[in-house]
Amino acid sequence: MKLTLSYAGFLMLAGALLLAVVWMFLLRYVPDGTIVNGPRGGGNGWPLEPQPFVPNRSDLQRAFVPRAAQALGFLLVFGLMGGWILAGRMLAPLTQITDAARRAATGSLSHRIDMKGPNDEFRELADVFDTMLGQLEAHVAEQQRFAANASHELRTPLTISQTLLDVARTDPTRDRTELIERLYTVNSRAIHLTEALLLLSRSDRQNFTREPVDLSLLAEQAAETLLPFAEEREITLTVTGHPAQTHGSAELLLRMVTNLVQNAIVHNLPTGGTVTIHTASLQHTSVLQVENTGHLLPPDLIPTLIEPFQRGTQRTRTDQHAGVGLGLAIVNSIVRAHHGTLDLTPRPTGGLIVTIHLPTQTFRG
């Protein structure tokens, strides 16, 4: 309605200006009153010829004003009808977008506008909206899957604890020391899982303070912390490379490096394996690469390793150092929060190469 009224009003204004131009540059110069020419004929006794009619300003106004009013009325009707049709055709894509937004508001995220036609502003808006719906649908599905997996993982230690307590209550003669040790192990695993979930949630929110961080220093710190663990498994731990500056949370980035190194040690050869941490600085990115030996990994397993609670069967361990299935998921979340990229490449002889690229400048946007 607004577009229709605007269109009709524009036509009326244009018509009024046109009439004003006619008045200012034409009618105002026509004299008012009776216009009489000199006598014609009458010579040699011939009668005078009748004078031709010459309209004055009043005559022209009487003839012009009604037709001008009719023309303005026609412009008004034409403007309203034409404006309504044009507005309807122009706003039809916006109606499609509105319908898609209403469906998305009710929880249906699978619908896409898929607008056809010329590549105009409405088409661009529809394409952006489709992209947003796709990302939102994937994010919601990921969150639902994550919630289901988290509930399952948290229920497992609680169920084990309940079973141990039931056994202790029904069998008073059972060794209490063994019961306490098993409860301690189960409870520790539940605490580690909860802390990992909180860390994952924190990195997803991206509500942390950014500061200059050198990845090479974090690599040395993580290696120093995990060196006794590597020596216990007879794994050689090596740090190489050069300073690699980036901007982000030093705490989260240290956890990222620590998770990578710990995974590289845990998922390695039983003895005699190697873990190499390499840092480098490129033109616009800082690189962290962690490479380890280990079992051969099928290519179709690689994409699933960064999903929460997804453990490759060939990489799963059952000892006390087995993770909760969130190691690489936390790494991937921290990398995304710092606007970097994560690449997983299986080694031809077994093991994995994890390469992370982080921007050297603070990301703004």
C-alpha positions as CSV (number, residue, x, y, z in Angstrom):
1,M,0.0,0.0,0.0
2,K,2.8,2.4,0.8
3,L,4.5,1.7,-2.5
4,T,1.2,2.1,-4.3
5,L,0.5,5.5,-2.7
6,S,4.0,6.6,-3.3
7,Y,3.8,5.7,-7.0
8,A,0.4,7.4,-7.4
9,G,1.6,10.5,-5.5
10,F,4.7,10.7,-7.7
11,L,2.5,10.6,-10.9
12,M,0.2,13.3,-9.5
13,L,3.1,15.5,-8.5
14,A,4.7,15.1,-12.0
15,G,1.3,15.9,-13.6
16,A,0.9,19.0,-11.4
17,L,4.4,20.2,-12.2
18,L,3.7,19.8,-15.9
19,L,0.5,21.8,-15.7
20,A,2.4,24.5,-13.7
21,V,5.0,24.7,-16.5
22,V,2.2,25.1,-19.0
23,W,0.7,28.0,-17.0
24,M,4.0,29.7,-16.3
25,F,5.4,29.5,-19.8
26,L,2.3,29.7,-21.9
27,L,-1.0,30.9,-20.5
28,R,0.5,33.7,-18.5
29,Y,1.6,35.4,-21.7
30,V,-1.8,35.3,-23.3
31,P,-3.6,38.6,-22.7
32,D,-6.9,38.7,-21.0
33,G,-10.0,40.5,-22.4
34,T,-11.3,40.8,-26.0
35,I,-8.6,40.5,-28.7
36,V,-9.6,42.5,-31.9
37,N,-7.7,42.6,-35.1
38,G,-7.8,45.5,-37.6
39,P,-10.6,45.6,-40.2
40,R,-10.3,43.3,-43.2
41,G,-11.6,44.1,-46.7
42,G,-14.2,46.9,-47.3
43,G,-12.4,48.5,-50.2
44,N,-14.3,49.5,-53.3
45,G,-17.6,49.0,-51.7
46,W,-17.0,45.4,-50.6
47,P,-18.4,44.5,-47.2
48,L,-16.1,44.0,-44.2
49,E,-15.0,40.4,-43.6
50,P,-16.0,38.9,-40.2
51,Q,-13.3,38.9,-37.6
52,P,-11.8,35.5,-36.7
53,F,-12.2,34.3,-33.1
54,V,-9.1,34.8,-31.1
55,P,-9.3,33.2,-27.6
56,N,-8.0,35.1,-24.7
57,R,-6.6,33.8,-21.4
58,S,-10.0,33.2,-19.9
59,D,-11.1,31.2,-22.9
60,L,-8.0,29.1,-22.7
61,Q,-8.5,28.5,-19.0
62,R,-12.1,27.5,-19.4
63,A,-11.0,25.0,-22.1
64,F,-7.8,23.8,-20.4
65,V,-8.7,23.5,-16.7
66,P,-11.4,20.8,-17.1
67,R,-9.2,18.7,-19.3
68,A,-6.3,19.1,-16.9
69,A,-8.5,18.0,-14.0
70,Q,-9.6,14.9,-16.0
71,A,-5.9,14.2,-16.9
72,L,-5.0,14.4,-13.2
73,G,-7.9,12.1,-12.3
74,F,-6.7,9.6,-14.9
75,L,-3.2,9.8,-13.5
76,L,-4.5,9.2,-10.0
77,V,-6.5,6.1,-11.1
78,F,-3.6,4.9,-13.3
79,G,-1.1,5.4,-10.6
80,L,-3.1,3.5,-8.0
81,M,-3.8,0.6,-10.3
82,G,-0.4,0.5,-11.8
83,G,1.3,1.0,-8.5
84,W,-0.6,-1.8,-6.9
85,I,0.3,-4.2,-9.7
86,L,4.0,-3.1,-9.8
87,A,4.3,-3.2,-6.0
88,G,2.8,-6.7,-5.9
89,R,5.2,-8.0,-8.5
90,M,8.2,-6.3,-6.9
91,L,7.3,-7.5,-3.4
92,A,6.5,-11.1,-4.4
93,P,10.1,-12.3,-3.6
94,L,9.8,-10.6,-0.2
95,T,6.7,-12.6,0.5
96,Q,8.6,-15.8,-0.2
97,I,11.3,-14.7,2.2
98,T,8.7,-13.9,4.9
99,D,7.0,-17.3,4.5
100,A,10.4,-19.0,4.9
101,A,11.1,-16.9,8.0
102,R,7.8,-17.9,9.5
103,R,8.5,-21.5,8.9
104,A,11.9,-21.2,10.4
105,A,10.4,-19.5,13.5
106,T,8.2,-22.6,14.0
107,G,11.3,-24.8,14.0
108,S,11.2,-26.0,10.4
109,L,14.8,-25.3,9.1
110,S,14.8,-27.7,6.1
111,H,12.8,-25.3,3.9
112,R,14.8,-23.3,1.3
113,I,13.6,-20.3,-0.8
114,D,15.7,-21.2,-3.8
115,M,14.6,-18.0,-5.6
116,K,14.7,-17.9,-9.4
117,G,14.9,-14.8,-11.6
118,P,17.4,-12.0,-12.1
119,N,20.3,-11.5,-9.8
120,D,18.9,-8.5,-7.9
121,E,18.8,-7.4,-4.3
122,F,15.9,-9.7,-3.4
123,R,17.7,-12.7,-5.0
124,E,20.9,-11.8,-3.0
125,L,18.8,-11.6,0.2
126,A,17.1,-14.9,-0.5
127,D,20.5,-16.6,-1.2
128,V,21.9,-15.2,2.1
129,F,18.8,-16.4,4.0
130,D,19.1,-19.9,2.5
131,T,22.8,-20.0,3.5
132,M,21.8,-18.9,7.0
133,L,19.1,-21.6,7.2
134,G,21.6,-24.3,6.1
135,Q,24.1,-23.2,8.7
136,L,21.5,-23.0,11.4
137,E,20.0,-26.4,10.5
138,A,23.5,-28.0,10.7
139,H,24.3,-26.2,14.0
140,V,21.0,-27.3,15.6
141,A,21.5,-30.9,14.4
142,E,25.0,-30.8,15.8
143,Q,23.8,-29.5,19.1
144,Q,21.1,-32.1,19.3
145,R,23.5,-34.9,18.5
146,F,26.0,-33.4,21.0
147,A,23.4,-33.2,23.7
148,A,22.3,-36.8,23.2
149,N,25.9,-38.1,23.2
150,A,26.8,-36.0,26.3
151,S,23.8,-37.4,28.1
152,H,24.8,-40.9,27.2
153,E,28.4,-40.3,28.3
154,L,27.4,-38.7,31.6
155,R,24.9,-41.4,32.3
156,T,27.6,-44.1,32.0
157,P,29.7,-43.2,35.0
158,L,26.6,-42.5,37.1
159,T,25.2,-45.9,36.2
160,I,28.5,-47.6,37.2
161,S,28.6,-45.7,40.5
162,Q,25.0,-46.7,41.2
163,T,25.8,-50.3,40.5
164,L,28.9,-50.3,42.7
165,L,26.9,-48.7,45.6
166,D,24.2,-51.3,45.2
167,V,26.7,-54.1,45.3
168,A,28.3,-52.6,48.4
169,R,24.9,-52.3,50.1
170,T,23.8,-55.8,49.3
171,D,27.2,-57.4,50.1
172,P,28.7,-55.9,53.3
173,T,31.6,-58.3,53.2
174,R,32.9,-56.9,49.9
175,D,36.4,-55.2,50.0
176,R,35.7,-51.5,50.7
177,T,39.2,-50.5,49.4
178,E,38.5,-51.9,46.0
179,L,35.1,-50.3,45.9
180,I,36.6,-46.9,46.8
181,E,39.2,-47.2,44.1
182,R,36.7,-48.0,41.5
183,L,34.4,-45.2,42.6
184,Y,37.3,-42.8,42.5
185,T,38.2,-43.8,39.0
186,V,34.6,-43.5,37.8
187,N,34.1,-40.2,39.5
188,S,37.4,-38.8,38.1
189,R,36.2,-39.7,34.6
190,A,32.9,-38.0,35.2
191,I,34.7,-34.8,36.4
192,H,37.0,-34.8,33.4
193,L,34.1,-35.2,31.1
194,T,32.2,-32.3,32.7
195,E,35.3,-30.1,32.6
196,A,35.7,-30.9,28.9
197,L,32.1,-30.1,28.2
198,L,32.4,-26.7,30.0
199,L,35.6,-26.0,28.1
200,L,33.9,-26.9,24.8
201,S,31.0,-24.6,25.6
202,R,33.3,-21.8,26.6
203,S,35.3,-21.9,23.3
204,D,32.0,-22.0,21.3
205,R,30.8,-18.8,22.9
206,Q,34.1,-17.0,22.0
207,N,33.7,-14.7,25.0
208,F,37.4,-14.6,25.8
209,T,40.0,-11.8,25.8
210,R,42.5,-11.9,23.0
211,E,46.1,-11.2,23.5
212,P,49.4,-11.9,21.6
213,V,50.4,-15.5,21.9
214,D,53.5,-17.4,20.7
215,L,52.6,-20.9,19.6
216,S,56.2,-22.1,19.9
217,L,56.2,-21.3,23.6
218,L,52.9,-23.1,24.1
219,A,54.4,-26.1,22.3
220,E,57.4,-26.2,24.6
221,Q,55.2,-25.8,27.6
222,A,52.9,-28.6,26.6
223,A,55.8,-30.9,25.7
224,E,57.5,-30.2,29.1
225,T,54.3,-31.1,30.9
226,L,53.7,-34.3,29.0
227,L,57.3,-35.5,28.7
228,P,57.0,-37.9,31.7
229,F,53.9,-39.4,30.1
230,A,55.7,-39.8,26.8
231,E,58.8,-41.3,28.5
232,E,56.6,-43.8,30.4
233,R,55.4,-45.1,27.0
234,E,58.9,-45.0,25.5
235,I,57.8,-42.4,23.0
236,T,60.2,-39.7,21.7
237,L,58.8,-36.2,22.0
238,T,60.4,-33.5,19.8
239,V,59.7,-29.8,19.4
240,T,61.0,-27.9,16.4
241,G,60.3,-24.7,14.4
242,H,60.3,-21.0,14.9
243,P,58.2,-18.4,16.8
244,A,54.6,-18.3,15.6
245,Q,52.7,-15.3,16.8
246,T,48.9,-15.2,16.9
247,H,46.1,-13.4,18.9
248,G,43.8,-15.3,21.2
249,S,43.3,-16.8,24.6
250,A,46.6,-18.2,25.9
251,E,44.7,-20.6,28.2
252,L,42.5,-22.0,25.4
253,L,45.4,-22.2,22.9
254,L,47.5,-24.0,25.5
255,R,44.7,-26.5,26.1
256,M,44.5,-27.0,22.3
257,V,48.2,-27.8,22.0
258,T,48.1,-30.0,25.1
259,N,45.2,-32.0,23.8
260,L,46.9,-32.5,20.5
261,V,50.1,-33.7,22.1
262,Q,48.3,-35.9,24.6
263,N,46.3,-37.5,21.8
264,A,49.4,-38.0,19.7
265,I,51.0,-39.9,22.7
266,V,48.0,-41.9,23.6
267,H,47.1,-43.0,20.1
268,N,50.6,-44.1,19.1
269,L,52.6,-47.3,18.9
270,P,52.8,-49.4,22.1
271,T,56.5,-48.5,22.4
272,G,59.1,-46.8,20.3
273,G,56.8,-44.2,18.7
274,T,57.5,-40.6,18.0
275,V,55.6,-37.3,18.4
276,T,56.9,-34.2,16.6
277,I,55.6,-30.7,17.3
278,H,56.5,-28.1,14.7
279,T,55.7,-24.4,14.6
280,A,56.2,-21.9,11.8
281,S,55.2,-18.4,10.8
282,L,54.0,-17.7,7.3
283,Q,53.0,-14.3,5.7
284,H,49.5,-14.0,7.3
285,T,49.2,-17.2,9.4
286,S,51.0,-19.1,12.1
287,V,51.2,-22.8,11.8
288,L,51.2,-25.6,14.4
289,Q,51.8,-29.1,13.3
290,V,51.7,-32.2,15.4
291,E,52.7,-35.5,13.8
292,N,52.8,-39.0,15.4
293,T,53.4,-42.5,14.5
294,G,50.7,-45.1,15.1
295,H,48.3,-47.5,13.4
296,L,47.1,-47.0,9.8
297,L,43.9,-44.9,9.7
298,P,41.3,-45.4,6.9
299,P,40.5,-42.2,5.0
300,D,36.8,-42.4,5.9
301,L,37.6,-42.4,9.6
302,I,39.5,-39.0,9.5
303,P,36.5,-36.6,9.2
304,T,34.7,-38.2,12.2
305,L,37.7,-37.7,14.6
306,I,36.8,-34.0,15.3
307,E,33.1,-34.8,16.1
308,P,32.2,-35.0,19.8
309,F,32.3,-38.4,21.4
310,Q,33.4,-40.0,18.1
311,R,36.4,-42.4,18.7
312,G,38.0,-44.3,15.9
313,T,38.0,-48.0,16.8
314,Q,41.6,-48.3,15.9
315,R,42.5,-45.4,18.1
316,T,40.6,-46.2,21.2
317,R,42.4,-47.2,24.3
318,T,41.0,-48.8,27.4
319,D,43.7,-47.8,29.9
320,Q,43.6,-45.0,32.4
321,H,44.7,-42.4,29.8
322,A,41.7,-43.0,27.5
323,G,40.0,-39.8,26.8
324,V,36.3,-38.9,26.9
325,G,36.0,-38.5,23.2
326,L,36.2,-34.7,23.2
327,G,39.9,-34.1,22.6
328,L,39.9,-33.2,18.9
329,A,36.4,-31.8,19.3
330,I,37.7,-29.3,21.8
331,V,40.7,-28.6,19.5
332,N,38.4,-28.0,16.5
333,S,36.2,-25.7,18.6
334,I,39.1,-23.6,19.8
335,V,40.5,-23.3,16.3
336,R,37.1,-22.1,15.0
337,A,36.9,-19.6,17.8
338,H,40.2,-18.2,16.8
339,H,39.2,-18.1,13.1
340,G,41.7,-20.7,12.1
341,T,41.6,-23.9,10.1
342,L,42.3,-27.6,11.2
343,D,43.5,-30.2,8.8
344,L,43.9,-33.9,9.6
345,T,46.0,-36.1,7.3
346,P,46.8,-39.8,7.8
347,R,50.4,-40.8,7.4
348,P,51.1,-43.4,4.8
349,T,53.1,-45.5,7.3
350,G,50.5,-45.1,10.1
351,G,49.7,-42.3,12.5
352,L,48.3,-38.8,11.9
353,I,49.4,-35.3,10.9
354,V,47.4,-32.5,12.5
355,T,48.0,-29.0,11.0
356,I,46.5,-25.8,12.4
357,H,46.6,-22.4,10.7
358,L,45.8,-19.4,12.9
359,P,45.7,-15.7,11.7
360,T,48.7,-13.6,12.8
361,Q,46.5,-10.5,13.2
362,T,43.5,-9.9,15.5
363,F,40.3,-10.9,13.7
364,R,37.7,-8.1,13.6
365,G,34.2,-8.6,12.4
